[in-house]
Amino acid sequence: MNPGGPVEEAGATARSFIEALKGNPATLALVIANVGMMIFIFYALAKGGEFRDKMLAQENEFAKHVTELLSKCVVPQRGVFNLDEIPLPRSRPIIEP
């Protein structure tokens, strides 16, 4: 048994596969295109996962910031304000044509 047995066997299998596909180059092109597409999809999904993690971290950071800002707001108790005390906008004069 050779020390590089599995590597040599994989190489021999790949060589025989390529030799078998030499007679039909369209099939070889489709196999190469499929392998390339699988690599691209793996890369795109990996980058999409990184983007999703980054966006979730930013969203959590934003929610913490909003919570801190809202916790500093003073909320008046019910019944403290009278409607007469609340400044309302002045009514506009009616201009007739």
Biopython code that builds the backbone (N, CA, C, O; Angstrom):
import numpy as np
from Bio.PDB.StructureBuilder import StructureBuilder

atoms = [
    (1, "MET", "N", (0.841, -1.179, 0.000)),
    (1, "MET", "CA", (0.000, 0.000, 0.000)),
    (1, "MET", "C", (0.883, 1.237, 0.000)),
    (1, "MET", "O", (1.810, 1.350, 0.803)),
    (2, "ASN", "N", (0.598, 2.145, -0.886)),
    (2, "ASN", "CA", (1.370, 3.378, -1.000)),
    (2, "ASN", "C", (0.941, 4.386, 0.064)),
    (2, "ASN", "O", (-0.223, 4.412, 0.464)),
    (3, "PRO", "N", (1.892, 5.226, 0.526)),
    (3, "PRO", "CA", (1.524, 6.221, 1.538)),
    (3, "PRO", "C", (0.534, 7.264, 1.006)),
    (3, "PRO", "O", (-0.253, 7.804, 1.782)),
    (4, "GLY", "N", (0.557, 7.551, -0.271)),
    (4, "GLY", "CA", (-0.358, 8.547, -0.832)),
    (4, "GLY", "C", (-1.543, 7.884, -1.494)),
    (4, "GLY", "O", (-2.087, 8.435, -2.452)),
    (5, "GLY", "N", (-1.963, 6.734, -1.031)),
    (5, "GLY", "CA", (-3.013, 5.936, -1.651)),
    (5, "GLY", "C", (-4.318, 6.674, -1.893)),
    (5, "GLY", "O", (-4.770, 6.725, -3.036)),
    (6, "PRO", "N", (-4.946, 7.249, -0.873)),
    (6, "PRO", "CA", (-6.226, 7.914, -1.101)),
    (6, "PRO", "C", (-6.109, 9.112, -2.039)),
    (6, "PRO", "O", (-7.003, 9.366, -2.845)),
    (7, "VAL", "N", (-5.007, 9.841, -1.929)),
    (7, "VAL", "CA", (-4.816, 11.005, -2.802)),
    (7, "VAL", "C", (-4.630, 10.557, -4.242)),
    (7, "VAL", "O", (-5.196, 11.144, -5.164)),
    (8, "GLU", "N", (-3.836, 9.517, -4.426)),
    (8, "GLU", "CA", (-3.623, 8.996, -5.781)),
    (8, "GLU", "C", (-4.912, 8.434, -6.358)),
    (8, "GLU", "O", (-5.176, 8.606, -7.548)),
    (9, "GLU", "N", (-5.723, 7.766, -5.541)),
    (9, "GLU", "CA", (-6.996, 7.217, -6.014)),
    (9, "GLU", "C", (-7.956, 8.336, -6.416)),
    (9, "GLU", "O", (-8.645, 8.228, -7.430)),
    (10, "ALA", "N", (-8.003, 9.405, -5.627)),
    (10, "ALA", "CA", (-8.871, 10.537, -5.969)),
    (10, "ALA", "C", (-8.412, 11.179, -7.270)),
    (10, "ALA", "O", (-9.234, 11.546, -8.109)),
    (11, "GLY", "N", (-7.107, 11.315, -7.439)),
    (11, "GLY", "CA", (-6.567, 11.870, -8.679)),
    (11, "GLY", "C", (-6.880, 10.997, -9.878)),
    (11, "GLY", "O", (-7.255, 11.494, -10.940)),
    (12, "ALA", "N", (-6.724, 9.697, -9.705)),
    (12, "ALA", "CA", (-7.016, 8.770, -10.810)),
    (12, "ALA", "C", (-8.502, 8.808, -11.165)),
    (12, "ALA", "O", (-8.861, 8.740, -12.341)),
    (13, "THR", "N", (-9.358, 8.916, -10.163)),
    (13, "THR", "CA", (-10.796, 9.004, -10.420)),
    (13, "THR", "C", (-11.129, 10.285, -11.161)),
    (13, "THR", "O", (-11.921, 10.273, -12.103)),
    (14, "ALA", "N", (-10.528, 11.396, -10.740)),
    (14, "ALA", "CA", (-10.771, 12.673, -11.417)),
    (14, "ALA", "C", (-10.275, 12.613, -12.863)),
    (14, "ALA", "O", (-10.951, 13.100, -13.769)),
    (15, "ARG", "N", (-9.091, 12.014, -13.084)),
    (15, "ARG", "CA", (-8.555, 11.902, -14.447)),
    (15, "ARG", "C", (-9.466, 11.055, -15.324)),
    (15, "ARG", "O", (-9.727, 11.402, -16.476)),
    (16, "SER", "N", (-9.947, 9.946, -14.776)),
    (16, "SER", "CA", (-10.834, 9.088, -15.577)),
    (16, "SER", "C", (-12.168, 9.787, -15.847)),
    (16, "SER", "O", (-12.756, 9.593, -16.912)),
    (17, "PHE", "N", (-12.650, 10.589, -14.910)),
    (17, "PHE", "CA", (-13.885, 11.341, -15.111)),
    (17, "PHE", "C", (-13.717, 12.370, -16.231)),
    (17, "PHE", "O", (-14.590, 12.517, -17.086)),
    (18, "ILE", "N", (-12.585, 13.081, -16.218)),
    (18, "ILE", "CA", (-12.309, 14.078, -17.258)),
    (18, "ILE", "C", (-12.145, 13.385, -18.610)),
    (18, "ILE", "O", (-12.638, 13.886, -19.620)),
    (19, "GLU", "N", (-11.462, 12.243, -18.644)),
    (19, "GLU", "CA", (-11.284, 11.506, -19.898)),
    (19, "GLU", "C", (-12.632, 11.046, -20.459)),
    (19, "GLU", "O", (-12.844, 11.059, -21.672)),
    (20, "ALA", "N", (-13.538, 10.642, -19.569)),
    (20, "ALA", "CA", (-14.850, 10.192, -20.031)),
    (20, "ALA", "C", (-15.664, 11.355, -20.581)),
    (20, "ALA", "O", (-16.461, 11.175, -21.502)),
    (21, "LEU", "N", (-15.473, 12.536, -20.029)),
    (21, "LEU", "CA", (-16.235, 13.702, -20.479)),
    (21, "LEU", "C", (-15.603, 14.413, -21.675)),
    (21, "LEU", "O", (-16.214, 15.322, -22.239)),
    (22, "LYS", "N", (-14.394, 14.017, -22.072)),
    (22, "LYS", "CA", (-13.758, 14.658, -23.228)),
    (22, "LYS", "C", (-14.562, 14.427, -24.501)),
    (22, "LYS", "O", (-14.553, 15.257, -25.410)),
    (23, "GLY", "N", (-15.246, 13.311, -24.557)),
    (23, "GLY", "CA", (-16.046, 13.006, -25.738)),
    (23, "GLY", "C", (-17.288, 13.882, -25.829)),
    (23, "GLY", "O", (-17.840, 14.056, -26.915)),
    (24, "ASN", "N", (-17.735, 14.432, -24.712)),
    (24, "ASN", "CA", (-18.927, 15.278, -24.695)),
    (24, "ASN", "C", (-18.602, 16.555, -23.927)),
    (24, "ASN", "O", (-18.835, 16.613, -22.720)),
    (25, "PRO", "N", (-18.068, 17.583, -24.597)),
    (25, "PRO", "CA", (-17.638, 18.790, -23.893)),
    (25, "PRO", "C", (-18.788, 19.583, -23.277)),
    (25, "PRO", "O", (-18.569, 20.320, -22.316)),
    (26, "ALA", "N", (-19.998, 19.454, -23.798)),
    (26, "ALA", "CA", (-21.132, 20.178, -23.227)),
    (26, "ALA", "C", (-21.408, 19.691, -21.809)),
    (26, "ALA", "O", (-21.712, 20.489, -20.922)),
    (27, "THR", "N", (-21.303, 18.406, -21.601)),
    (27, "THR", "CA", (-21.525, 17.852, -20.266)),
    (27, "THR", "C", (-20.444, 18.337, -19.310)),
    (27, "THR", "O", (-20.735, 18.672, -18.162)),
    (28, "LEU", "N", (-19.211, 18.376, -19.771)),
    (28, "LEU", "CA", (-18.120, 18.884, -18.945)),
    (28, "LEU", "C", (-18.357, 20.339, -18.577)),
    (28, "LEU", "O", (-18.133, 20.733, -17.433)),
    (29, "ALA", "N", (-18.809, 21.145, -19.539)),
    (29, "ALA", "CA", (-19.089, 22.555, -19.260)),
    (29, "ALA", "C", (-20.213, 22.695, -18.238)),
    (29, "ALA", "O", (-20.143, 23.554, -17.359)),
    (30, "LEU", "N", (-21.238, 21.870, -18.342)),
    (30, "LEU", "CA", (-22.346, 21.928, -17.383)),
    (30, "LEU", "C", (-21.895, 21.528, -15.976)),
    (30, "LEU", "O", (-22.322, 22.125, -14.988)),
    (31, "VAL", "N", (-21.040, 20.524, -15.895)),
    (31, "VAL", "CA", (-20.530, 20.108, -14.588)),
    (31, "VAL", "C", (-19.721, 21.233, -13.961)),
    (31, "VAL", "O", (-19.882, 21.527, -12.776)),
    (32, "ILE", "N", (-18.858, 21.859, -14.740)),
    (32, "ILE", "CA", (-18.041, 22.967, -14.230)),
    (32, "ILE", "C", (-18.935, 24.140, -13.828)),
    (32, "ILE", "O", (-18.694, 24.779, -12.804)),
    (33, "ALA", "N", (-19.974, 24.428, -14.634)),
    (33, "ALA", "CA", (-20.887, 25.519, -14.298)),
    (33, "ALA", "C", (-21.651, 25.227, -13.006)),
    (33, "ALA", "O", (-21.861, 26.123, -12.188)),
    (34, "ASN", "N", (-22.061, 23.984, -12.828)),
    (34, "ASN", "CA", (-22.778, 23.628, -11.597)),
    (34, "ASN", "C", (-21.892, 23.755, -10.366)),
    (34, "ASN", "O", (-22.336, 24.238, -9.324)),
    (35, "VAL", "N", (-20.653, 23.325, -10.484)),
    (35, "VAL", "CA", (-19.725, 23.458, -9.356)),
    (35, "VAL", "C", (-19.490, 24.938, -9.050)),
    (35, "VAL", "O", (-19.475, 25.339, -7.886)),
    (36, "GLY", "N", (-19.308, 25.739, -10.087)),
    (36, "GLY", "CA", (-19.138, 27.184, -9.881)),
    (36, "GLY", "C", (-20.356, 27.812, -9.236)),
    (36, "GLY", "O", (-20.222, 28.670, -8.364)),
    (37, "MET", "N", (-21.551, 27.393, -9.654)),
    (37, "MET", "CA", (-22.773, 27.932, -9.069)),
    (37, "MET", "C", (-22.887, 27.539, -7.595)),
    (37, "MET", "O", (-23.307, 28.354, -6.774)),
    (38, "MET", "N", (-22.522, 26.316, -7.252)),
    (38, "MET", "CA", (-22.575, 25.900, -5.849)),
    (38, "MET", "C", (-21.619, 26.719, -4.994)),
    (38, "MET", "O", (-21.954, 27.099, -3.872)),
    (39, "ILE", "N", (-20.429, 26.992, -5.524)),
    (39, "ILE", "CA", (-19.459, 27.818, -4.790)),
    (39, "ILE", "C", (-20.006, 29.222, -4.608)),
    (39, "ILE", "O", (-19.898, 29.794, -3.523)),
    (40, "PHE", "N", (-20.597, 29.790, -5.664)),
    (40, "PHE", "CA", (-21.162, 31.133, -5.577)),
    (40, "PHE", "C", (-22.300, 31.196, -4.563)),
    (40, "PHE", "O", (-22.370, 32.139, -3.775)),
    (41, "ILE", "N", (-23.192, 30.206, -4.572)),
    (41, "ILE", "CA", (-24.323, 30.206, -3.641)),
    (41, "ILE", "C", (-23.825, 30.092, -2.206)),
    (41, "ILE", "O", (-24.340, 30.770, -1.317)),
    (42, "PHE", "N", (-22.831, 29.245, -1.971)),
    (42, "PHE", "CA", (-22.264, 29.127, -0.628)),
    (42, "PHE", "C", (-21.689, 30.459, -0.173)),
    (42, "PHE", "O", (-21.914, 30.879, 0.962)),
    (43, "TYR", "N", (-20.944, 31.128, -1.056)),
    (43, "TYR", "CA", (-20.340, 32.418, -0.713)),
    (43, "TYR", "C", (-21.418, 33.457, -0.429)),
    (43, "TYR", "O", (-21.322, 34.200, 0.547)),
    (44, "ALA", "N", (-22.453, 33.514, -1.284)),
    (44, "ALA", "CA", (-23.517, 34.505, -1.113)),
    (44, "ALA", "C", (-24.275, 34.271, 0.193)),
    (44, "ALA", "O", (-24.592, 35.228, 0.899)),
    (45, "LEU", "N", (-24.566, 33.022, 0.521)),
    (45, "LEU", "CA", (-25.277, 32.736, 1.762)),
    (45, "LEU", "C", (-24.421, 33.047, 2.993)),
    (45, "LEU", "O", (-24.935, 33.505, 4.014)),
    (46, "ALA", "N", (-23.126, 32.796, 2.889)),
    (46, "ALA", "CA", (-22.242, 33.109, 4.015)),
    (46, "ALA", "C", (-22.192, 34.613, 4.250)),
    (46, "ALA", "O", (-22.273, 35.070, 5.390)),
    (47, "LYS", "N", (-22.058, 35.386, 3.166)),
    (47, "LYS", "CA", (-22.029, 36.844, 3.302)),
    (47, "LYS", "C", (-23.385, 37.377, 3.770)),
    (47, "LYS", "O", (-23.444, 38.333, 4.544)),
    (48, "GLY", "N", (-24.472, 36.761, 3.303)),
    (48, "GLY", "CA", (-25.802, 37.160, 3.753)),
    (48, "GLY", "C", (-25.983, 36.921, 5.244)),
    (48, "GLY", "O", (-26.606, 37.731, 5.930)),
    (49, "GLY", "N", (-25.446, 35.821, 5.748)),
    (49, "GLY", "CA", (-25.503, 35.541, 7.181)),
    (49, "GLY", "C", (-24.720, 36.559, 7.990)),
    (49, "GLY", "O", (-25.171, 36.997, 9.049)),
    (50, "GLU", "N", (-23.553, 36.936, 7.497)),
    (50, "GLU", "CA", (-22.762, 37.964, 8.179)),
    (50, "GLU", "C", (-23.509, 39.296, 8.200)),
    (50, "GLU", "O", (-23.515, 39.994, 9.214)),
    (51, "PHE", "N", (-24.138, 39.645, 7.080)),
    (51, "PHE", "CA", (-24.897, 40.894, 7.000)),
    (51, "PHE", "C", (-26.075, 40.867, 7.975)),
    (51, "PHE", "O", (-26.346, 41.858, 8.654)),
    (52, "ARG", "N", (-26.772, 39.731, 8.041)),
    (52, "ARG", "CA", (-27.914, 39.608, 8.953)),
    (52, "ARG", "C", (-27.463, 39.760, 10.405)),
    (52, "ARG", "O", (-28.123, 40.446, 11.185)),
    (53, "ASP", "N", (-26.357, 39.134, 10.772)),
    (53, "ASP", "CA", (-25.848, 39.255, 12.140)),
    (53, "ASP", "C", (-25.486, 40.695, 12.464)),
    (53, "ASP", "O", (-25.769, 41.186, 13.556)),
    (54, "LYS", "N", (-24.856, 41.369, 11.504)),
    (54, "LYS", "CA", (-24.464, 42.768, 11.703)),
    (54, "LYS", "C", (-25.701, 43.651, 11.868)),
    (54, "LYS", "O", (-25.728, 44.528, 12.731)),
    (55, "MET", "N", (-26.725, 43.420, 11.044)),
    (55, "MET", "CA", (-27.947, 44.231, 11.133)),
    (55, "MET", "C", (-28.678, 43.987, 12.454)),
    (55, "MET", "O", (-29.203, 44.930, 13.046)),
    (56, "LEU", "N", (-28.719, 42.744, 12.924)),
    (56, "LEU", "CA", (-29.371, 42.458, 14.207)),
    (56, "LEU", "C", (-28.627, 43.127, 15.355)),
    (56, "LEU", "O", (-29.251, 43.639, 16.285)),
    (57, "ALA", "N", (-27.307, 43.127, 15.299)),
    (57, "ALA", "CA", (-26.531, 43.796, 16.341)),
    (57, "ALA", "C", (-26.809, 45.295, 16.324)),
    (57, "ALA", "O", (-26.966, 45.905, 17.382)),
    (58, "GLN", "N", (-26.872, 45.895, 15.135)),
    (58, "GLN", "CA", (-27.171, 47.321, 15.052)),
    (58, "GLN", "C", (-28.584, 47.622, 15.536)),
    (58, "GLN", "O", (-28.812, 48.641, 16.188)),
    (59, "GLU", "N", (-29.522, 46.752, 15.224)),
    (59, "GLU", "CA", (-30.901, 46.962, 15.666)),
    (59, "GLU", "C", (-31.008, 46.894, 17.189)),
    (59, "GLU", "O", (-31.716, 47.690, 17.806)),
    (60, "ASN", "N", (-30.302, 45.938, 17.785)),
    (60, "ASN", "CA", (-30.306, 45.840, 19.248)),
    (60, "ASN", "C", (-29.664, 47.069, 19.880)),
    (60, "ASN", "O", (-30.146, 47.568, 20.896)),
    (61, "GLU", "N", (-28.587, 47.554, 19.288)),
    (61, "GLU", "CA", (-27.921, 48.761, 19.783)),
    (61, "GLU", "C", (-28.864, 49.952, 19.703)),
    (61, "GLU", "O", (-28.940, 50.748, 20.639)),
    (62, "PHE", "N", (-29.577, 50.079, 18.600)),
    (62, "PHE", "CA", (-30.525, 51.177, 18.418)),
    (62, "PHE", "C", (-31.657, 51.081, 19.439)),
    (62, "PHE", "O", (-32.066, 52.093, 20.008)),
    (63, "ALA", "N", (-32.163, 49.873, 19.672)),
    (63, "ALA", "CA", (-33.237, 49.693, 20.650)),
    (63, "ALA", "C", (-32.766, 50.077, 22.059)),
    (63, "ALA", "O", (-33.526, 50.678, 22.819)),
    (64, "LYS", "N", (-31.536, 49.740, 22.408)),
    (64, "LYS", "CA", (-30.992, 50.132, 23.712)),
    (64, "LYS", "C", (-30.913, 51.647, 23.820)),
    (64, "LYS", "O", (-31.253, 52.226, 24.851)),
    (65, "HIS", "N", (-30.460, 52.282, 22.742)),
    (65, "HIS", "CA", (-30.328, 53.734, 22.744)),
    (65, "HIS", "C", (-31.696, 54.400, 22.900)),
    (65, "HIS", "O", (-31.841, 55.344, 23.677)),
    (66, "VAL", "N", (-32.678, 53.924, 22.180)),
    (66, "VAL", "CA", (-34.031, 54.478, 22.273)),
    (66, "VAL", "C", (-34.589, 54.257, 23.667)),
    (66, "VAL", "O", (-35.239, 55.147, 24.215)),
    (67, "THR", "N", (-34.352, 53.097, 24.248)),
    (67, "THR", "CA", (-34.834, 52.815, 25.594)),
    (67, "THR", "C", (-34.208, 53.762, 26.609)),
    (67, "THR", "O", (-34.883, 54.255, 27.513)),
    (68, "GLU", "N", (-32.907, 54.011, 26.451)),
    (68, "GLU", "CA", (-32.238, 54.949, 27.365)),
    (68, "GLU", "C", (-32.816, 56.348, 27.226)),
    (68, "GLU", "O", (-33.039, 57.027, 28.228)),
    (69, "LEU", "N", (-33.061, 56.782, 26.002)),
    (69, "LEU", "CA", (-33.632, 58.119, 25.794)),
    (69, "LEU", "C", (-35.042, 58.216, 26.371)),
    (69, "LEU", "O", (-35.390, 59.216, 26.999)),
    (70, "LEU", "N", (-35.839, 57.198, 26.163)),
    (70, "LEU", "CA", (-37.206, 57.231, 26.681)),
    (70, "LEU", "C", (-37.248, 57.140, 28.200)),
    (70, "LEU", "O", (-38.167, 57.664, 28.828)),
    (71, "SER", "N", (-36.261, 56.479, 28.792)),
    (71, "SER", "CA", (-36.247, 56.382, 30.248)),
    (71, "SER", "C", (-35.935, 57.723, 30.901)),
    (71, "SER", "O", (-36.234, 57.916, 32.079)),
    (72, "LYS", "N", (-35.341, 58.649, 30.157)),
    (72, "LYS", "CA", (-35.021, 59.969, 30.695)),
    (72, "LYS", "C", (-36.177, 60.957, 30.544)),
    (72, "LYS", "O", (-36.122, 62.064, 31.080)),
    (73, "CYS", "N", (-37.218, 60.562, 29.821)),
    (73, "CYS", "CA", (-38.370, 61.444, 29.625)),
    (73, "CYS", "C", (-39.210, 61.483, 30.892)),
    (73, "CYS", "O", (-39.334, 60.488, 31.606)),
    (74, "VAL", "N", (-39.793, 62.667, 31.160)),
    (74, "VAL", "CA", (-40.682, 62.825, 32.304)),
    (74, "VAL", "C", (-42.105, 62.723, 31.785)),
    (74, "VAL", "O", (-42.526, 63.497, 30.925)),
    (75, "VAL", "N", (-42.830, 61.768, 32.315)),
    (75, "VAL", "CA", (-44.212, 61.568, 31.901)),
    (75, "VAL", "C", (-45.105, 62.169, 32.980)),
    (75, "VAL", "O", (-45.008, 61.774, 34.142)),
    (76, "PRO", "N", (-45.981, 63.122, 32.622)),
    (76, "PRO", "CA", (-46.846, 63.725, 33.639)),
    (76, "PRO", "C", (-47.896, 62.724, 34.126)),
    (76, "PRO", "O", (-48.301, 61.816, 33.400)),
    (77, "GLN", "N", (-48.313, 62.912, 35.344)),
    (77, "GLN", "CA", (-49.335, 62.040, 35.905)),
    (77, "GLN", "C", (-50.684, 62.366, 35.271)),
    (77, "GLN", "O", (-50.875, 63.454, 34.729)),
    (78, "ARG", "N", (-51.593, 61.443, 35.342)),
    (78, "ARG", "CA", (-52.932, 61.668, 34.793)),
    (78, "ARG", "C", (-53.662, 62.705, 35.642)),
    (78, "ARG", "O", (-53.557, 62.730, 36.868)),
    (79, "GLY", "N", (-54.392, 63.544, 34.953)),
    (79, "GLY", "CA", (-55.224, 64.517, 35.643)),
    (79, "GLY", "C", (-54.495, 65.751, 36.115)),
    (79, "GLY", "O", (-55.103, 66.610, 36.754)),
    (80, "VAL", "N", (-53.191, 65.875, 35.821)),
    (80, "VAL", "CA", (-52.432, 67.040, 36.270)),
    (80, "VAL", "C", (-52.756, 68.250, 35.398)),
    (80, "VAL", "O", (-52.866, 69.363, 35.913)),
    (81, "PHE", "N", (-52.906, 68.060, 34.113)),
    (81, "PHE", "CA", (-53.139, 69.172, 33.206)),
    (81, "PHE", "C", (-54.628, 69.436, 33.041)),
    (81, "PHE", "O", (-55.451, 68.521, 33.023)),
    (82, "ASN", "N", (-54.932, 70.682, 32.925)),
    (82, "ASN", "CA", (-56.275, 71.133, 32.602)),
    (82, "ASN", "C", (-56.280, 71.484, 31.127)),
    (82, "ASN", "O", (-55.256, 71.925, 30.606)),
    (83, "LEU", "N", (-57.371, 71.307, 30.452)),
    (83, "LEU", "CA", (-57.415, 71.662, 29.040)),
    (83, "LEU", "C", (-57.219, 73.150, 28.825)),
    (83, "LEU", "O", (-56.764, 73.572, 27.762)),
    (84, "ASP", "N", (-57.562, 73.955, 29.834)),
    (84, "ASP", "CA", (-57.380, 75.407, 29.700)),
    (84, "ASP", "C", (-55.909, 75.789, 29.763)),
    (84, "ASP", "O", (-55.520, 76.836, 29.245)),
    (85, "GLU", "N", (-55.083, 74.952, 30.391)),
    (85, "GLU", "CA", (-53.664, 75.262, 30.532)),
    (85, "GLU", "C", (-52.847, 74.866, 29.302)),
    (85, "GLU", "O", (-51.730, 75.349, 29.115)),
    (86, "ILE", "N", (-53.399, 73.998, 28.472)),
    (86, "ILE", "CA", (-52.656, 73.537, 27.310)),
    (86, "ILE", "C", (-52.755, 74.593, 26.219)),
    (86, "ILE", "O", (-53.859, 74.938, 25.797)),
    (87, "PRO", "N", (-51.628, 75.108, 25.756)),
    (87, "PRO", "CA", (-51.699, 76.135, 24.701)),
    (87, "PRO", "C", (-52.147, 75.515, 23.380)),
    (87, "PRO", "O", (-51.547, 74.556, 22.893)),
    (88, "LEU", "N", (-53.188, 76.066, 22.824)),
    (88, "LEU", "CA", (-53.711, 75.595, 21.550)),
    (88, "LEU", "C", (-53.303, 76.570, 20.460)),
    (88, "LEU", "O", (-53.084, 77.747, 20.749)),
    (89, "PRO", "N", (-53.196, 76.127, 19.238)),
    (89, "PRO", "CA", (-52.848, 77.061, 18.159)),
    (89, "PRO", "C", (-53.981, 78.063, 17.939)),
    (89, "PRO", "O", (-55.163, 77.759, 18.103)),
    (90, "ARG", "N", (-53.561, 79.278, 17.559)),
    (90, "ARG", "CA", (-54.572, 80.306, 17.301)),
    (90, "ARG", "C", (-55.381, 79.934, 16.072)),
    (90, "ARG", "O", (-54.861, 79.345, 15.124)),
    (91, "SER", "N", (-56.636, 80.278, 16.101)),
    (91, "SER", "CA", (-57.475, 79.982, 14.943)),
    (91, "SER", "C", (-57.162, 80.995, 13.848)),
    (91, "SER", "O", (-56.881, 82.162, 14.119)),
    (92, "ARG", "N", (-57.217, 80.534, 12.644)),
    (92, "ARG", "CA", (-56.938, 81.398, 11.506)),
    (92, "ARG", "C", (-58.211, 82.163, 11.112)),
    (92, "ARG", "O", (-59.317, 81.632, 11.207)),
    (93, "PRO", "N", (-58.042, 83.377, 10.681)),
    (93, "PRO", "CA", (-59.245, 84.123, 10.255)),
    (93, "PRO", "C", (-59.770, 83.549, 8.940)),
    (93, "PRO", "O", (-59.006, 83.103, 8.083)),
    (94, "ILE", "N", (-61.078, 83.574, 8.809)),
    (94, "ILE", "CA", (-61.715, 83.069, 7.598)),
    (94, "ILE", "C", (-61.722, 84.196, 6.579)),
    (94, "ILE", "O", (-62.273, 85.269, 6.826)),
    (95, "ILE", "N", (-61.116, 83.946, 5.453)),
    (95, "ILE", "CA", (-61.059, 84.953, 4.386)),
    (95, "ILE", "C", (-62.048, 84.542, 3.313)),
    (95, "ILE", "O", (-61.916, 83.485, 2.695)),
    (96, "GLU", "N", (-63.033, 85.385, 3.102)),
    (96, "GLU", "CA", (-64.039, 85.087, 2.084)),
    (96, "GLU", "C", (-63.627, 85.680, 0.758)),
    (96, "GLU", "O", (-63.089, 86.787, 0.731)),
    (97, "PRO", "N", (-63.855, 84.992, -0.336)),
    (97, "PRO", "CA", (-63.449, 85.513, -1.641)),
    (97, "PRO", "C", (-64.362, 86.624, -2.165)),
    (97, "PRO", "O", (-64.132, 87.151, -3.253)),
]
sb = StructureBuilder()
sb.init_structure("model")
sb.init_model(0)
sb.init_chain("A")
sb.init_seg("    ")
for serial, (resi, resn, name, xyz) in enumerate(atoms, 1):
    if name == "N":
        sb.init_residue(resn, " ", resi, " ")
    sb.init_atom(name, np.array(xyz, "f"), 0.0, 1.0, " ", f" {name:<3s}", serial, name[0])
structure = sb.get_structure()
